[in-house]
Amino acid sequence: MGAAIGAAVLLMGFGIHQARYTQRAGWVYGVAAFGGLLGLYVRRVWLGLAPVQVWDTVALIGAAYA
């Protein structure tokens, strides 16, 4: 699991680099969507099929703000 998350973080870093230097909206939205999916994956691995909690709402608000 650590290798998968590490690879995803590197991929997000590359996407952030591309978004910063190309100024294309597609990179920004792509990185945001990929980060959200990565967060869902990590939550699923750590908590399983747990019900939605307050921290899930905090994460969504933080992602929307970013």
CHARMM-style PDB file with segment names, atoms N, HN, CA, C and O in Angstrom:
ATOM      1  N   MET     1       0.816  -1.182   0.000  1.00  0.00      PROA
ATOM      2  CA  MET     1       0.000   0.000   0.000  1.00  0.00      PROA
ATOM      3  C   MET     1       0.864   1.253   0.000  1.00  0.00      PROA
ATOM      4  O   MET     1       0.512   2.249  -0.632  1.00  0.00      PROA
ATOM      5  N   GLY     2       1.992   1.211   0.704  1.00  0.00      PROA
ATOM      6  HN  GLY     2       2.277   0.402   1.217  1.00  0.00      PROA
ATOM      7  CA  GLY     2       2.859   2.383   0.773  1.00  0.00      PROA
ATOM      8  C   GLY     2       3.422   2.774  -0.576  1.00  0.00      PROA
ATOM      9  O   GLY     2       3.551   3.960  -0.882  1.00  0.00      PROA
ATOM     10  N   ALA     3       3.761   1.772  -1.391  1.00  0.00      PROA
ATOM     11  HN  ALA     3       3.657   0.809  -1.143  1.00  0.00      PROA
ATOM     12  CA  ALA     3       4.295   2.066  -2.721  1.00  0.00      PROA
ATOM     13  C   ALA     3       3.234   2.710  -3.608  1.00  0.00      PROA
ATOM     14  O   ALA     3       3.537   3.619  -4.381  1.00  0.00      PROA
ATOM     15  N   ALA     4       2.000   2.245  -3.499  1.00  0.00      PROA
ATOM     16  HN  ALA     4       1.754   1.507  -2.871  1.00  0.00      PROA
ATOM     17  CA  ALA     4       0.922   2.813  -4.311  1.00  0.00      PROA
ATOM     18  C   ALA     4       0.653   4.264  -3.921  1.00  0.00      PROA
ATOM     19  O   ALA     4       0.477   5.122  -4.785  1.00  0.00      PROA
ATOM     20  N   ILE     5       0.622   4.527  -2.642  1.00  0.00      PROA
ATOM     21  HN  ILE     5       0.765   3.829  -1.940  1.00  0.00      PROA
ATOM     22  CA  ILE     5       0.381   5.899  -2.186  1.00  0.00      PROA
ATOM     23  C   ILE     5       1.562   6.790  -2.540  1.00  0.00      PROA
ATOM     24  O   ILE     5       1.373   7.938  -2.940  1.00  0.00      PROA
ATOM     25  N   GLY     6       2.778   6.274  -2.397  1.00  0.00      PROA
ATOM     26  HN  GLY     6       2.932   5.341  -2.072  1.00  0.00      PROA
ATOM     27  CA  GLY     6       3.965   7.046  -2.776  1.00  0.00      PROA
ATOM     28  C   GLY     6       3.972   7.391  -4.255  1.00  0.00      PROA
ATOM     29  O   GLY     6       4.296   8.517  -4.632  1.00  0.00      PROA
ATOM     30  N   ALA     7       3.616   6.430  -5.091  1.00  0.00      PROA
ATOM     31  HN  ALA     7       3.352   5.515  -4.785  1.00  0.00      PROA
ATOM     32  CA  ALA     7       3.552   6.694  -6.533  1.00  0.00      PROA
ATOM     33  C   ALA     7       2.470   7.720  -6.854  1.00  0.00      PROA
ATOM     34  O   ALA     7       2.662   8.583  -7.711  1.00  0.00      PROA
ATOM     35  N   ALA     8       1.343   7.627  -6.171  1.00  0.00      PROA
ATOM     36  HN  ALA     8       1.188   6.927  -5.475  1.00  0.00      PROA
ATOM     37  CA  ALA     8       0.266   8.585  -6.404  1.00  0.00      PROA
ATOM     38  C   ALA     8       0.674   9.990  -5.970  1.00  0.00      PROA
ATOM     39  O   ALA     8       0.332  10.969  -6.633  1.00  0.00      PROA
ATOM     40  N   VAL     9       1.395  10.091  -4.872  1.00  0.00      PROA
ATOM     41  HN  VAL     9       1.673   9.295  -4.334  1.00  0.00      PROA
ATOM     42  CA  VAL     9       1.865  11.404  -4.406  1.00  0.00      PROA
ATOM     43  C   VAL     9       2.873  11.987  -5.406  1.00  0.00      PROA
ATOM     44  O   VAL     9       2.841  13.186  -5.682  1.00  0.00      PROA
ATOM     45  N   LEU    10       3.755  11.162  -5.943  1.00  0.00      PROA
ATOM     46  HN  LEU    10       3.781  10.187  -5.719  1.00  0.00      PROA
ATOM     47  CA  LEU    10       4.686  11.639  -6.970  1.00  0.00      PROA
ATOM     48  C   LEU    10       3.938  12.100  -8.215  1.00  0.00      PROA
ATOM     49  O   LEU    10       4.288  13.120  -8.810  1.00  0.00      PROA
ATOM     50  N   LEU    11       2.914  11.356  -8.611  1.00  0.00      PROA
ATOM     51  HN  LEU    11       2.630  10.528  -8.128  1.00  0.00      PROA
ATOM     52  CA  LEU    11       2.115  11.742  -9.760  1.00  0.00      PROA
ATOM     53  C   LEU    11       1.382  13.056  -9.515  1.00  0.00      PROA
ATOM     54  O   LEU    11       1.268  13.888 -10.416  1.00  0.00      PROA
ATOM     55  N   MET    12       0.887  13.238  -8.297  1.00  0.00      PROA
ATOM     56  HN  MET    12       0.979  12.562  -7.565  1.00  0.00      PROA
ATOM     57  CA  MET    12       0.239  14.508  -7.962  1.00  0.00      PROA
ATOM     58  C   MET    12       1.244  15.654  -7.979  1.00  0.00      PROA
ATOM     59  O   MET    12       0.926  16.757  -8.422  1.00  0.00      PROA
ATOM     60  N   GLY    13       2.460  15.393  -7.495  1.00  0.00      PROA
ATOM     61  HN  GLY    13       2.719  14.496  -7.135  1.00  0.00      PROA
ATOM     62  CA  GLY    13       3.496  16.420  -7.539  1.00  0.00      PROA
ATOM     63  C   GLY    13       3.812  16.834  -8.965  1.00  0.00      PROA
ATOM     64  O   GLY    13       3.976  18.021  -9.247  1.00  0.00      PROA
ATOM     65  N   PHE    14       3.898  15.860  -9.869  1.00  0.00      PROA
ATOM     66  HN  PHE    14       3.764  14.896  -9.640  1.00  0.00      PROA
ATOM     67  CA  PHE    14       4.122  16.181 -11.280  1.00  0.00      PROA
ATOM     68  C   PHE    14       2.962  16.995 -11.838  1.00  0.00      PROA
ATOM     69  O   PHE    14       3.173  17.957 -12.576  1.00  0.00      PROA
ATOM     70  N   GLY    15       1.730  16.610 -11.484  1.00  0.00      PROA
ATOM     71  HN  GLY    15       1.559  15.829 -10.884  1.00  0.00      PROA
ATOM     72  CA  GLY    15       0.565  17.345 -11.966  1.00  0.00      PROA
ATOM     73  C   GLY    15       0.527  18.771 -11.443  1.00  0.00      PROA
ATOM     74  O   GLY    15       0.165  19.693 -12.173  1.00  0.00      PROA
ATOM     75  N   ILE    16       0.898  18.955 -10.181  1.00  0.00      PROA
ATOM     76  HN  ILE    16       1.192  18.206  -9.587  1.00  0.00      PROA
ATOM     77  CA  ILE    16       0.947  20.308  -9.611  1.00  0.00      PROA
ATOM     78  C   ILE    16       2.013  21.141 -10.309  1.00  0.00      PROA
ATOM     79  O   ILE    16       1.807  22.326 -10.573  1.00  0.00      PROA
ATOM     80  N   HSD    17       3.145  20.524 -10.605  1.00  0.00      PROA
ATOM     81  HN  HSD    17       3.312  19.562 -10.390  1.00  0.00      PROA
ATOM     82  CA  HSD    17       4.214  21.217 -11.333  1.00  0.00      PROA
ATOM     83  C   HSD    17       3.716  21.651 -12.714  1.00  0.00      PROA
ATOM     84  O   HSD    17       3.943  22.789 -13.125  1.00  0.00      PROA
ATOM     85  N   GLN    18       3.039  20.750 -13.430  1.00  0.00      PROA
ATOM     86  HN  GLN    18       2.855  19.826 -13.097  1.00  0.00      PROA
ATOM     87  CA  GLN    18       2.511  21.088 -14.748  1.00  0.00      PROA
ATOM     88  C   GLN    18       1.439  22.171 -14.663  1.00  0.00      PROA
ATOM     89  O   GLN    18       1.388  23.071 -15.501  1.00  0.00      PROA
ATOM     90  N   ALA    19       0.587  22.078 -13.650  1.00  0.00      PROA
ATOM     91  HN  ALA    19       0.628  21.347 -12.969  1.00  0.00      PROA
ATOM     92  CA  ALA    19      -0.470  23.085 -13.501  1.00  0.00      PROA
ATOM     93  C   ALA    19       0.116  24.458 -13.217  1.00  0.00      PROA
ATOM     94  O   ALA    19      -0.399  25.470 -13.690  1.00  0.00      PROA
ATOM     95  N   ARG    20       1.184  24.490 -12.450  1.00  0.00      PROA
ATOM     96  HN  ARG    20       1.602  23.667 -12.065  1.00  0.00      PROA
ATOM     97  CA  ARG    20       1.791  25.767 -12.093  1.00  0.00      PROA
ATOM     98  C   ARG    20       2.474  26.426 -13.287  1.00  0.00      PROA
ATOM     99  O   ARG    20       2.386  27.642 -13.453  1.00  0.00      PROA
ATOM    100  N   TYR    21       3.157  25.634 -14.125  1.00  0.00      PROA
ATOM    101  HN  TYR    21       3.229  24.645 -13.990  1.00  0.00      PROA
ATOM    102  CA  TYR    21       3.955  26.230 -15.191  1.00  0.00      PROA
ATOM    103  C   TYR    21       3.241  26.331 -16.527  1.00  0.00      PROA
ATOM    104  O   TYR    21       3.645  27.132 -17.369  1.00  0.00      PROA
ATOM    105  N   THR    22       2.191  25.546 -16.751  1.00  0.00      PROA
ATOM    106  HN  THR    22       1.863  24.894 -16.067  1.00  0.00      PROA
ATOM    107  CA  THR    22       1.487  25.665 -18.022  1.00  0.00      PROA
ATOM    108  C   THR    22       0.262  26.558 -17.925  1.00  0.00      PROA
ATOM    109  O   THR    22      -0.224  27.046 -18.945  1.00  0.00      PROA
ATOM    110  N   GLN    23      -0.247  26.782 -16.723  1.00  0.00      PROA
ATOM    111  HN  GLN    23       0.148  26.385 -15.894  1.00  0.00      PROA
ATOM    112  CA  GLN    23      -1.432  27.621 -16.489  1.00  0.00      PROA
ATOM    113  C   GLN    23      -2.644  27.110 -17.251  1.00  0.00      PROA
ATOM    114  O   GLN    23      -3.445  27.904 -17.745  1.00  0.00      PROA
ATOM    115  N   ARG    24      -2.789  25.781 -17.354  1.00  0.00      PROA
ATOM    116  HN  ARG    24      -2.139  25.136 -16.953  1.00  0.00      PROA
ATOM    117  CA  ARG    24      -3.947  25.187 -18.011  1.00  0.00      PROA
ATOM    118  C   ARG    24      -4.911  24.664 -16.949  1.00  0.00      PROA
ATOM    119  O   ARG    24      -4.510  24.011 -15.986  1.00  0.00      PROA
ATOM    120  N   ALA    25      -6.185  24.968 -17.151  1.00  0.00      PROA
ATOM    121  HN  ALA    25      -6.510  25.498 -17.934  1.00  0.00      PROA
ATOM    122  CA  ALA    25      -7.198  24.569 -16.177  1.00  0.00      PROA
ATOM    123  C   ALA    25      -7.354  23.057 -16.100  1.00  0.00      PROA
ATOM    124  O   ALA    25      -7.702  22.527 -15.045  1.00  0.00      PROA
ATOM    125  N   GLY    26      -7.105  22.363 -17.187  1.00  0.00      PROA
ATOM    126  HN  GLY    26      -6.822  22.793 -18.044  1.00  0.00      PROA
ATOM    127  CA  GLY    26      -7.243  20.914 -17.201  1.00  0.00      PROA
ATOM    128  C   GLY    26      -6.330  20.233 -16.197  1.00  0.00      PROA
ATOM    129  O   GLY    26      -6.720  19.245 -15.575  1.00  0.00      PROA
ATOM    130  N   TRP    27      -5.122  20.748 -16.034  1.00  0.00      PROA
ATOM    131  HN  TRP    27      -4.805  21.550 -16.539  1.00  0.00      PROA
ATOM    132  CA  TRP    27      -4.193  20.166 -15.057  1.00  0.00      PROA
ATOM    133  C   TRP    27      -4.684  20.400 -13.635  1.00  0.00      PROA
ATOM    134  O   TRP    27      -4.567  19.521 -12.781  1.00  0.00      PROA
ATOM    135  N   VAL    28      -5.226  21.571 -13.383  1.00  0.00      PROA
ATOM    136  HN  VAL    28      -5.321  22.285 -14.077  1.00  0.00      PROA
ATOM    137  CA  VAL    28      -5.717  21.885 -12.037  1.00  0.00      PROA
ATOM    138  C   VAL    28      -6.872  20.962 -11.670  1.00  0.00      PROA
ATOM    139  O   VAL    28      -6.883  20.375 -10.589  1.00  0.00      PROA
ATOM    140  N   TYR    29      -7.837  20.836 -12.563  1.00  0.00      PROA
ATOM    141  HN  TYR    29      -7.828  21.314 -13.442  1.00  0.00      PROA
ATOM    142  CA  TYR    29      -8.988  19.979 -12.288  1.00  0.00      PROA
ATOM    143  C   TYR    29      -8.578  18.512 -12.213  1.00  0.00      PROA
ATOM    144  O   TYR    29      -9.103  17.759 -11.393  1.00  0.00      PROA
ATOM    145  N   GLY    30      -7.642  18.108 -13.065  1.00  0.00      PROA
ATOM    146  HN  GLY    30      -7.215  18.719 -13.731  1.00  0.00      PROA
ATOM    147  CA  GLY    30      -7.171  16.730 -13.041  1.00  0.00      PROA
ATOM    148  C   GLY    30      -6.487  16.377 -11.737  1.00  0.00      PROA
ATOM    149  O   GLY    30      -6.729  15.308 -11.176  1.00  0.00      PROA
ATOM    150  N   VAL    31      -5.635  17.267 -11.250  1.00  0.00      PROA
ATOM    151  HN  VAL    31      -5.439  18.136 -11.706  1.00  0.00      PROA
ATOM    152  CA  VAL    31      -4.945  17.022  -9.982  1.00  0.00      PROA
ATOM    153  C   VAL    31      -5.938  17.018  -8.827  1.00  0.00      PROA
ATOM    154  O   VAL    31      -5.817  16.204  -7.912  1.00  0.00      PROA
ATOM    155  N   ALA    32      -6.915  17.913  -8.858  1.00  0.00      PROA
ATOM    156  HN  ALA    32      -7.013  18.575  -9.601  1.00  0.00      PROA
ATOM    157  CA  ALA    32      -7.920  17.943  -7.791  1.00  0.00      PROA
ATOM    158  C   ALA    32      -8.745  16.658  -7.783  1.00  0.00      PROA
ATOM    159  O   ALA    32      -9.006  16.096  -6.719  1.00  0.00      PROA
ATOM    160  N   ALA    33      -9.151  16.197  -8.949  1.00  0.00      PROA
ATOM    161  HN  ALA    33      -8.938  16.654  -9.813  1.00  0.00      PROA
ATOM    162  CA  ALA    33      -9.933  14.962  -9.030  1.00  0.00      PROA
ATOM    163  C   ALA    33      -9.098  13.758  -8.591  1.00  0.00      PROA
ATOM    164  O   ALA    33      -9.586  12.888  -7.870  1.00  0.00      PROA
ATOM    165  N   PHE    34      -7.847  13.713  -9.026  1.00  0.00      PROA
ATOM    166  HN  PHE    34      -7.450  14.419  -9.612  1.00  0.00      PROA
ATOM    167  CA  PHE    34      -6.972  12.607  -8.650  1.00  0.00      PROA
ATOM    168  C   PHE    34      -6.710  12.612  -7.142  1.00  0.00      PROA
ATOM    169  O   PHE    34      -6.670  11.554  -6.514  1.00  0.00      PROA
ATOM    170  N   GLY    35      -6.533  13.790  -6.568  1.00  0.00      PROA
ATOM    171  HN  GLY    35      -6.566  14.650  -7.078  1.00  0.00      PROA
ATOM    172  CA  GLY    35      -6.334  13.894  -5.125  1.00  0.00      PROA
ATOM    173  C   GLY    35      -7.553  13.432  -4.351  1.00  0.00      PROA
ATOM    174  O   GLY    35      -7.421  12.787  -3.310  1.00  0.00      PROA
ATOM    175  N   GLY    36      -8.740  13.754  -4.847  1.00  0.00      PROA
ATOM    176  HN  GLY    36      -8.848  14.278  -5.693  1.00  0.00      PROA
ATOM    177  CA  GLY    36      -9.964  13.293  -4.203  1.00  0.00      PROA
ATOM    178  C   GLY    36     -10.096  11.778  -4.260  1.00  0.00      PROA
ATOM    179  O   GLY    36     -10.477  11.145  -3.276  1.00  0.00      PROA
ATOM    180  N   LEU    37      -9.782  11.204  -5.405  1.00  0.00      PROA
ATOM    181  HN  LEU    37      -9.472  11.718  -6.205  1.00  0.00      PROA
ATOM    182  CA  LEU    37      -9.826   9.751  -5.533  1.00  0.00      PROA
ATOM    183  C   LEU    37      -8.778   9.078  -4.652  1.00  0.00      PROA
ATOM    184  O   LEU    37      -9.031   8.018  -4.079  1.00  0.00      PROA
ATOM    185  N   LEU    38      -7.614   9.687  -4.547  1.00  0.00      PROA
ATOM    186  HN  LEU    38      -7.408  10.548  -5.013  1.00  0.00      PROA
ATOM    187  CA  LEU    38      -6.583   9.149  -3.666  1.00  0.00      PROA
ATOM    188  C   LEU    38      -7.051   9.194  -2.216  1.00  0.00      PROA
ATOM    189  O   LEU    38      -6.806   8.256  -1.457  1.00  0.00      PROA
ATOM    190  N   GLY    39      -7.718  10.269  -1.826  1.00  0.00      PROA
ATOM    191  HN  GLY    39      -7.917  11.031  -2.442  1.00  0.00      PROA
ATOM    192  CA  GLY    39      -8.251  10.366  -0.472  1.00  0.00      PROA
ATOM    193  C   GLY    39      -9.306   9.310  -0.193  1.00  0.00      PROA
ATOM    194  O   GLY    39      -9.335   8.731   0.893  1.00  0.00      PROA
ATOM    195  N   LEU    40     -10.175   9.054  -1.169  1.00  0.00      PROA
ATOM    196  HN  LEU    40     -10.152   9.524  -2.051  1.00  0.00      PROA
ATOM    197  CA  LEU    40     -11.176   7.997  -1.008  1.00  0.00      PROA
ATOM    198  C   LEU    40     -10.519   6.627  -0.883  1.00  0.00      PROA
ATOM    199  O   LEU    40     -10.954   5.795  -0.086  1.00  0.00      PROA
ATOM    200  N   TYR    41      -9.472   6.395  -1.669  1.00  0.00      PROA
ATOM    201  HN  TYR    41      -9.119   7.071  -2.316  1.00  0.00      PROA
ATOM    202  CA  TYR    41      -8.763   5.122  -1.604  1.00  0.00      PROA
ATOM    203  C   TYR    41      -8.119   4.918  -0.231  1.00  0.00      PROA
ATOM    204  O   TYR    41      -8.238   3.844   0.360  1.00  0.00      PROA
ATOM    205  N   VAL    42      -7.446   5.936   0.267  1.00  0.00      PROA
ATOM    206  HN  VAL    42      -7.349   6.808  -0.213  1.00  0.00      PROA
ATOM    207  CA  VAL    42      -6.779   5.830   1.565  1.00  0.00      PROA
ATOM    208  C   VAL    42      -7.813   5.626   2.670  1.00  0.00      PROA
ATOM    209  O   VAL    42      -7.599   4.824   3.579  1.00  0.00      PROA
ATOM    210  N   ARG    43      -8.922   6.341   2.597  1.00  0.00      PROA
ATOM    211  HN  ARG    43      -9.096   6.993   1.859  1.00  0.00      PROA
ATOM    212  CA  ARG    43      -9.973   6.161   3.613  1.00  0.00      PROA
ATOM    213  C   ARG    43     -10.532   4.753   3.571  1.00  0.00      PROA
ATOM    214  O   ARG    43     -10.773   4.144   4.613  1.00  0.00      PROA
ATOM    215  N   ARG    44     -10.735   4.240   2.383  1.00  0.00      PROA
ATOM    216  HN  ARG    44     -10.539   4.735   1.537  1.00  0.00      PROA
ATOM    217  CA  ARG    44     -11.275   2.878   2.244  1.00  0.00      PROA
ATOM    218  C   ARG    44     -10.305   1.836   2.792  1.00  0.00      PROA
ATOM    219  O   ARG    44     -10.722   0.869   3.430  1.00  0.00      PROA
ATOM    220  N   VAL    45      -9.011   2.033   2.541  1.00  0.00      PROA
ATOM    221  HN  VAL    45      -8.673   2.818   2.022  1.00  0.00      PROA
ATOM    222  CA  VAL    45      -8.015   1.082   3.028  1.00  0.00      PROA
ATOM    223  C   VAL    45      -7.912   1.145   4.550  1.00  0.00      PROA
ATOM    224  O   VAL    45      -7.846   0.105   5.205  1.00  0.00      PROA
ATOM    225  N   TRP    46      -7.897   2.350   5.121  1.00  0.00      PROA
ATOM    226  HN  TRP    46      -7.950   3.195   4.589  1.00  0.00      PROA
ATOM    227  CA  TRP    46      -7.712   2.493   6.564  1.00  0.00      PROA
ATOM    228  C   TRP    46      -8.966   2.148   7.359  1.00  0.00      PROA
ATOM    229  O   TRP    46      -8.873   1.498   8.400  1.00  0.00      PROA
ATOM    230  N   LEU    47     -10.140   2.574   6.885  1.00  0.00      PROA
ATOM    231  HN  LEU    47     -10.215   3.102   6.039  1.00  0.00      PROA
ATOM    232  CA  LEU    47     -11.357   2.421   7.678  1.00  0.00      PROA
ATOM    233  C   LEU    47     -12.308   1.350   7.163  1.00  0.00      PROA
ATOM    234  O   LEU    47     -13.231   0.962   7.879  1.00  0.00      PROA
ATOM    235  N   GLY    48     -12.113   0.868   5.954  1.00  0.00      PROA
ATOM    236  HN  GLY    48     -11.363   1.183   5.372  1.00  0.00      PROA
ATOM    237  CA  GLY    48     -13.048  -0.101   5.396  1.00  0.00      PROA
ATOM    238  C   GLY    48     -14.336   0.591   4.985  1.00  0.00      PROA
ATOM    239  O   GLY    48     -14.312   1.726   4.508  1.00  0.00      PROA
ATOM    240  N   LEU    49     -15.440  -0.078   5.165  1.00  0.00      PROA
ATOM    241  HN  LEU    49     -15.460  -1.000   5.552  1.00  0.00      PROA
ATOM    242  CA  LEU    49     -16.739   0.480   4.789  1.00  0.00      PROA
ATOM    243  C   LEU    49     -17.399   1.176   5.980  1.00  0.00      PROA
ATOM    244  O   LEU    49     -18.552   0.899   6.310  1.00  0.00      PROA
ATOM    245  N   ALA    50     -16.672   2.065   6.606  1.00  0.00      PROA
ATOM    246  HN  ALA    50     -15.736   2.290   6.337  1.00  0.00      PROA
ATOM    247  CA  ALA    50     -17.187   2.803   7.758  1.00  0.00      PROA
ATOM    248  C   ALA    50     -18.180   3.867   7.288  1.00  0.00      PROA
ATOM    249  O   ALA    50     -18.070   4.361   6.166  1.00  0.00      PROA
ATOM    250  N   PRO    51     -19.147   4.222   8.137  1.00  0.00      PROA
ATOM    251  CA  PRO    51     -20.085   5.282   7.753  1.00  0.00      PROA
ATOM    252  C   PRO    51     -19.384   6.642   7.682  1.00  0.00      PROA
ATOM    253  O   PRO    51     -18.300   6.832   8.234  1.00  0.00      PROA
ATOM    254  N   VAL    52     -20.018   7.556   7.004  1.00  0.00      PROA
ATOM    255  HN  VAL    52     -20.898   7.402   6.555  1.00  0.00      PROA
ATOM    256  CA  VAL    52     -19.466   8.899   6.827  1.00  0.00      PROA
ATOM    257  C   VAL    52     -19.360   9.580   8.189  1.00  0.00      PROA
ATOM    258  O   VAL    52     -20.261   9.472   9.021  1.00  0.00      PROA
ATOM    259  N   GLN    53     -18.245  10.283   8.404  1.00  0.00      PROA
ATOM    260  HN  GLN    53     -17.513  10.370   7.728  1.00  0.00      PROA
ATOM    261  CA  GLN    53     -17.999  10.966   9.671  1.00  0.00      PROA
ATOM    262  C   GLN    53     -17.812  12.458   9.434  1.00  0.00      PROA
ATOM    263  O   GLN    53     -17.821  12.923   8.294  1.00  0.00      PROA
ATOM    264  N   VAL    54     -17.645  13.189  10.502  1.00  0.00      PROA
ATOM    265  HN  VAL    54     -17.638  12.812  11.428  1.00  0.00      PROA
ATOM    266  CA  VAL    54     -17.447  14.633  10.414  1.00  0.00      PROA
ATOM    267  C   VAL    54     -16.174  14.956   9.641  1.00  0.00      PROA
ATOM    268  O   VAL    54     -16.139  15.936   8.897  1.00  0.00      PROA
ATOM    269  N   TRP    55     -15.136  14.156   9.803  1.00  0.00      PROA
ATOM    270  HN  TRP    55     -15.164  13.359  10.407  1.00  0.00      PROA
ATOM    271  CA  TRP    55     -13.857  14.436   9.144  1.00  0.00      PROA
ATOM    272  C   TRP    55     -13.950  14.296   7.631  1.00  0.00      PROA
ATOM    273  O   TRP    55     -13.160  14.902   6.907  1.00  0.00      PROA
ATOM    274  N   ASP    56     -14.897  13.512   7.144  1.00  0.00      PROA
ATOM    275  HN  ASP    56     -15.539  13.020   7.732  1.00  0.00      PROA
ATOM    276  CA  ASP    56     -15.112  13.442   5.702  1.00  0.00      PROA
ATOM    277  C   ASP    56     -15.621  14.765   5.176  1.00  0.00      PROA
ATOM    278  O   ASP    56     -15.217  15.211   4.102  1.00  0.00      PROA
ATOM    279  N   THR    57     -16.505  15.395   5.927  1.00  0.00      PROA
ATOM    280  HN  THR    57     -16.834  15.033   6.799  1.00  0.00      PROA
ATOM    281  CA  THR    57     -17.011  16.711   5.532  1.00  0.00      PROA
ATOM    282  C   THR    57     -15.897  17.751   5.588  1.00  0.00      PROA
ATOM    283  O   THR    57     -15.810  18.616   4.716  1.00  0.00      PROA
ATOM    284  N   VAL    58     -15.054  17.672   6.600  1.00  0.00      PROA
ATOM    285  HN  VAL    58     -15.124  16.969   7.308  1.00  0.00      PROA
ATOM    286  CA  VAL    58     -13.917  18.595   6.710  1.00  0.00      PROA
ATOM    287  C   VAL    58     -13.002  18.442   5.496  1.00  0.00      PROA
ATOM    288  O   VAL    58     -12.533  19.437   4.944  1.00  0.00      PROA
ATOM    289  N   ALA    59     -12.748  17.213   5.084  1.00  0.00      PROA
ATOM    290  HN  ALA    59     -13.129  16.404   5.532  1.00  0.00      PROA
ATOM    291  CA  ALA    59     -11.887  16.978   3.930  1.00  0.00      PROA
ATOM    292  C   ALA    59     -12.514  17.540   2.653  1.00  0.00      PROA
ATOM    293  O   ALA    59     -11.809  18.119   1.826  1.00  0.00      PROA
ATOM    294  N   LEU    60     -13.815  17.378   2.483  1.00  0.00      PROA
ATOM    295  HN  LEU    60     -14.387  16.907   3.155  1.00  0.00      PROA
ATOM    296  CA  LEU    60     -14.471  17.919   1.299  1.00  0.00      PROA
ATOM    297  C   LEU    60     -14.432  19.440   1.258  1.00  0.00      PROA
ATOM    298  O   LEU    60     -14.194  20.036   0.208  1.00  0.00      PROA
ATOM    299  N   ILE    61     -14.666  20.059   2.404  1.00  0.00      PROA
ATOM    300  HN  ILE    61     -14.859  19.575   3.257  1.00  0.00      PROA
ATOM    301  CA  ILE    61     -14.610  21.518   2.462  1.00  0.00      PROA
ATOM    302  C   ILE    61     -13.199  22.018   2.196  1.00  0.00      PROA
ATOM    303  O   ILE    61     -13.009  23.000   1.478  1.00  0.00      PROA
ATOM    304  N   GLY    62     -12.197  21.338   2.780  1.00  0.00      PROA
ATOM    305  HN  GLY    62     -12.351  20.541   3.363  1.00  0.00      PROA
ATOM    306  CA  GLY    62     -10.808  21.718   2.537  1.00  0.00      PROA
ATOM    307  C   GLY    62     -10.410  21.560   1.085  1.00  0.00      PROA
ATOM    308  O   GLY    62      -9.703  22.410   0.544  1.00  0.00      PROA
ATOM    309  N   ALA    63     -10.853  20.480   0.439  1.00  0.00      PROA
ATOM    310  HN  ALA    63     -11.427  19.789   0.880  1.00  0.00      PROA
ATOM    311  CA  ALA    63     -10.534  20.268  -0.968  1.00  0.00      PROA
ATOM    312  C   ALA    63     -11.204  21.330  -1.832  1.00  0.00      PROA
ATOM    313  O   ALA    63     -10.604  21.816  -2.791  1.00  0.00      PROA
ATOM    314  N   ALA    64     -12.445  21.697  -1.502  1.00  0.00      PROA
ATOM    315  HN  ALA    64     -12.933  21.302  -0.723  1.00  0.00      PROA
ATOM    316  CA  ALA    64     -13.126  22.733  -2.258  1.00  0.00      PROA
ATOM    317  C   ALA    64     -12.452  24.083  -2.093  1.00  0.00      PROA
ATOM    318  O   ALA    64     -12.396  24.875  -3.034  1.00  0.00      PROA
ATOM    319  N   TYR    65     -11.949  24.342  -0.913  1.00  0.00      PROA
ATOM    320  HN  TYR    65     -11.995  23.699  -0.149  1.00  0.00      PROA
ATOM    321  CA  TYR    65     -11.240  25.595  -0.666  1.00  0.00      PROA
ATOM    322  C   TYR    65      -9.930  25.643  -1.437  1.00  0.00      PROA
ATOM    323  O   TYR    65      -9.561  26.681  -1.986  1.00  0.00      PROA
ATOM    324  N   ALA    66      -9.234  24.523  -1.476  1.00  0.00      PROA
ATOM    325  HN  ALA    66      -9.533  23.680  -1.031  1.00  0.00      PROA
ATOM    326  CA  ALA    66      -7.942  24.471  -2.187  1.00  0.00      PROA
ATOM    327  C   ALA    66      -8.172  24.679  -3.668  1.00  0.00      PROA
ATOM    328  OT1 ALA    66      -7.220  24.672  -4.448  1.00  0.00      PROA
TER     329      ALA     66
END
